[in-house]
């Protein structure tokens, strides 16, 4: 599988194969500058099913929150801090297939769900960090 | 039988006495691309026995019976941003009288996960 990322304002493709997600400028006590927008597509997999996304590492920023929103089509009114991003990830370092806290995404060859990610940084969070997301799925 | 000494993956035994052994990341000329597994090439109507092996040991064996209407096989994989992809487990199973039963083997330990 691979990640395609999109410009949150226009829906244009930013990267065909993203390894990391760009939240723009990050400052204490505020939402990220831009939400990361992505879709997941099969690579060598003939089929993908039961895909779930987890926040695997909040980078130690324990008072920060990480929101998400999903949609089968691209919409333009999803900006950092908006109501649509009110659902929050819970950090799951040891997420397994059976964990109930993953976010389900539909993935196909031709079209896949969009996922928006928001980072709301706690006012006491200091230093640089690296936040990572984990994608667990069945495939053949 | 040498291949079985290190075999990890499915083996599908067919009605014509042939068997299909799992291949990973191989080029399928019909699809014109590299495929993660060759499960899509198995004619499920011809399966008489489906096995799941881990490092040379058969962990699960399912014999065809008249109440099996469908066979199941998949990998469970994990991709973390900034890290490489890993296989967590492999699963085989069947749909018997409308009920789906699967057996999963952990890729690292070989333990059967019910």
Interface residues (C-beta under 8 A of the other chain):
Chain A: X1 X3 X19 X20 X21 X43 X44 X45 X46 X47 X49 X56 X96 X97 X130 X132 X133 X134 X135 X136 X137 X138 X139 X140
Chain B: X25 X31 X33 X34 X35 X36 X37 X39 X40 X73 X74 X75 X76 X77 X78 X79 X80 X81 X82 X83 X85 X88 X89 X91
